[in-house]
Amino acid sequence: MKSLDFMIIGAQKAGTTALSHFLAQHPAVAMAQGKEVHLFNTQEVVESWDSEKINHFYSSFFQGVSTDLVWGEATPIYLYWPPIIPALKKYKASLKVIVILRDPVERAISQYQMESVRKKEWLPLWLALLFEPLRLALAGRELMHAHKCYSYVARGFYAQQLERLREHFGDDQILIIENNELRQSHTKTLQRVYKFLSLEAHEIAPELVFEGEYAQRNHWGMNFLIVPLLRWRFRKANRKLKKILTDMGVSCNWHWLAAE
């Protein structure tokens, strides 16, 4: 039974839906139906499922699809949740993983706006950020509602997530993309993805993918207080991230890392 060839594992609100959408248009690629499978979120899967059982489960998301194609799926929480990365390595040691990063400040605010529109967040932004550590601490080490919905700042500590990823996968198995690269250098960025996945070049037209209404919402005090505080909060982590990316050979002259 066929195993997946690659996964887009994060970050949330960084363009994983768009990249999945574009790759699904490549004639040699098959993306899991429904995009986010969330299989490895489950503790039972992480602890006890073997590769055969996992592949059998995945087969229902690729019904009628040729096994000659390159199979992939995208579930953004995989990058964030610690037990998942070693489980992915256990599932398939040669798996290729794609990570899309976004300014953690912009990402945190976008996630908050999404959860607010979904009616899963009722606190104002400043209170949601203030109470985030308590919410996550109460959730503990289980992937509960708090970690899924209220991890606004926590998901932006990319350095520790990439360190964990590199403990289990070689740098040649990891492709790092920045959110704006997919938007502003569409064709060039897709060419990088094709090369990484050993695919032939294929022209795919750029388009706006899943810009939810929450992306247009603004909150009072954001630009004058919240954004500067978040910039300060991520400053040390971003310095560490830049060192990791440089060590990986990733060109990271991104606006939110430029001053780090």
C-alpha positions in Angstrom: 0.0 0.0 0.0 1.3 3.4 -1.0 2.8 5.8 1.6 2.6 9.6 1.4 5.5 11.2 -0.3 5.4 14.6 1.3 3.4 16.7 3.8 2.9 20.4 4.2 3.1 20.6 8.0 2.6 24.3 8.8 2.6 27.0 9.9 -1.1 27.8 10.4 -2.3 31.0 8.7 0.9 31.0 6.5 -0.4 29.9 3.1 -0.6 26.1 3.5 -4.1 26.1 1.9 -2.8 28.1 -1.1 0.2 25.8 -1.7 -1.9 22.7 -1.4 -4.4 24.2 -3.9 -1.6 25.0 -6.4 0.1 21.6 -6.0 -3.2 19.8 -6.6 -3.2 21.3 -10.1 0.1 19.6 -11.0 -0.6 16.6 -13.2 1.9 14.4 -11.3 0.6 15.3 -7.8 -2.4 14.1 -5.8 -3.4 15.9 -2.6 -5.5 14.3 0.1 -9.2 15.1 -0.5 -10.3 17.7 2.0 -6.7 19.0 2.6 -6.3 18.7 6.4 -6.5 15.0 7.4 -5.4 15.6 11.0 -4.6 11.9 11.4 -1.5 12.4 13.5 -3.3 14.7 16.0 -4.6 11.5 17.6 -2.6 10.1 20.5 -3.5 6.5 19.5 -2.1 7.0 16.1 1.1 8.6 17.4 1.7 5.8 20.0 0.5 2.6 18.3 -0.4 2.7 14.6 2.1 1.2 12.3 2.7 2.4 8.7 0.5 -0.1 7.1 -2.5 0.9 9.2 -1.8 4.6 8.6 -1.5 4.0 4.8 -4.8 2.1 4.9 -6.5 5.1 6.6 -4.9 7.5 4.1 -6.1 5.4 1.1 -9.7 6.7 1.7 -8.5 10.2 1.0 -7.0 9.1 -2.4 -9.8 7.0 -3.8 -9.3 6.3 -7.5 -5.9 8.1 -7.6 -2.9 6.4 -9.3 -0.1 5.3 -7.0 2.3 6.5 -9.6 1.5 10.1 -8.6 3.3 12.0 -5.8 0.9 11.9 -2.8 0.8 14.6 -0.2 -1.4 16.2 2.4 -1.4 19.5 4.4 -2.2 19.7 8.1 -0.7 22.9 9.7 -0.8 21.8 13.3 1.8 19.1 12.7 4.6 21.6 12.9 3.4 23.0 16.3 2.5 19.9 18.3 5.7 18.2 19.6 4.7 14.4 19.5 3.8 14.6 15.8 7.2 15.1 14.3 8.8 11.9 15.7 5.6 10.0 14.7 6.0 11.3 11.1 9.6 10.0 11.1 8.4 6.6 12.4 5.7 6.5 9.7 8.2 7.2 6.9 11.8 8.0 7.4 12.2 9.4 3.8 9.2 11.7 4.0 9.6 15.2 2.6 8.2 18.1 4.6 7.3 21.6 3.5 7.1 24.4 6.0 5.7 27.8 5.2 6.6 30.6 7.7 4.9 34.0 8.2 5.7 37.0 10.3 4.7 35.6 13.7 3.0 38.8 14.7 0.8 38.9 11.6 0.2 35.1 12.0 -0.9 35.5 15.6 -3.4 38.3 14.8 -4.7 36.4 11.8 -5.3 33.3 13.9 -7.1 35.4 16.5 -9.3 37.0 13.9 -10.1 33.6 12.4 -11.1 32.1 15.8 -13.2 35.2 16.5 -15.2 34.8 13.3 -15.7 31.1 14.0 -17.1 32.1 17.5 -14.4 30.1 19.3 -12.8 33.2 20.8 -14.9 35.7 22.8 -12.1 37.7 24.5 -10.7 40.9 23.0 -7.3 40.5 21.4 -5.3 41.9 24.3 -7.0 39.7 26.8 -6.7 36.6 24.6 -2.9 37.2 24.4 -2.7 37.9 28.1 -4.5 34.7 29.1 -2.9 32.5 26.4 -0.2 31.0 28.7 -2.8 30.1 31.4 -5.1 28.6 28.8 -2.4 26.4 27.4 -1.0 25.5 30.8 -4.5 24.3 31.8 -4.7 22.2 28.7 -1.4 20.6 29.6 0.3 18.1 27.2 -2.9 17.0 25.5 -3.8 18.5 22.1 -7.1 20.0 23.4 -9.2 22.9 22.3 -6.9 25.5 23.9 -3.9 24.4 22.0 -5.9 24.3 18.7 -7.5 27.7 19.1 -5.6 29.8 21.6 -2.0 29.2 20.6 -1.6 32.7 19.0 1.9 33.4 20.3 3.0 29.8 20.9 2.7 28.8 17.3 5.0 31.7 16.3 8.1 30.3 18.1 9.4 28.7 14.9 12.9 28.2 16.0 12.1 25.5 18.6 9.7 23.9 16.1 12.4 23.7 13.4 14.9 22.4 15.9 12.5 19.6 16.7 12.0 18.9 13.0 15.7 18.8 12.3 16.2 16.2 15.1 14.2 13.8 13.0 14.6 14.8 9.4 17.6 15.9 7.4 17.8 19.4 6.0 17.6 17.9 2.5 14.1 16.6 3.5 12.9 20.0 4.6 11.8 22.9 2.4 11.3 26.3 4.0 9.1 28.9 2.3 8.1 32.4 3.5 4.5 33.4 3.1 5.2 36.4 0.9 7.4 34.4 -1.5 4.3 32.4 -2.5 2.4 35.6 -3.0 5.0 37.8 -4.7 7.1 35.3 -6.5 4.5 32.7 -7.4 6.2 30.9 -10.3 9.7 31.0 -8.9 8.5 29.6 -5.5 6.5 26.8 -7.1 9.6 25.9 -9.2 11.5 25.5 -5.9 8.7 23.2 -4.6 8.8 21.2 -7.9 12.6 20.7 -7.6 12.3 19.7 -4.0 9.6 17.1 -4.8 11.5 16.0 -8.0 8.6 17.1 -10.2 8.8 18.5 -13.8 8.0 22.1 -14.3 4.3 23.0 -14.7 2.7 26.3 -15.2 0.1 27.1 -12.6 -1.6 30.5 -12.7 -1.5 32.6 -9.5 -4.7 33.4 -7.7 -6.0 34.5 -4.4 -6.8 31.4 -2.3 -9.0 31.5 0.8 -8.7 35.0 2.0 -11.4 34.8 4.7 -13.3 37.9 5.8 -11.4 37.9 9.1 -8.3 38.9 7.2 -9.9 42.4 6.8 -10.8 43.0 10.4 -8.9 45.5 12.5 -9.0 46.0 16.3 -8.5 49.2 18.2 -5.1 49.7 19.8 -3.5 47.0 17.6 -0.9 49.2 15.8 -0.1 51.3 18.8 0.2 48.7 21.5 -0.3 45.1 20.6 1.9 44.9 17.5 4.9 46.5 19.2 4.5 44.3 22.2 4.3 41.2 20.0 7.4 42.3 18.1 9.3 42.6 21.4 7.9 39.2 22.5 9.2 37.4 19.3 12.5 39.3 19.1 14.7 36.8 20.8 13.0 33.8 19.1 13.4 35.4 15.7 17.1 35.9 16.3 17.4 32.2 17.0 15.3 31.4 14.0 17.5 33.4 11.7 20.6 31.5 12.9 18.9 28.2 12.2 17.8 29.2 8.8 21.2 30.4 7.9 22.7 27.1 9.1 20.2 25.3 6.8 21.3 27.4 3.9 17.9 29.2 3.6 18.0 32.8 2.3 15.9 34.6 4.9 16.1 38.3 4.0 12.5 38.6 5.1 11.1 41.9 6.4 10.3 40.6 9.9 13.8 39.0 10.2 15.8 41.8 8.6 16.5 43.6 11.8 17.2 40.5 13.9 
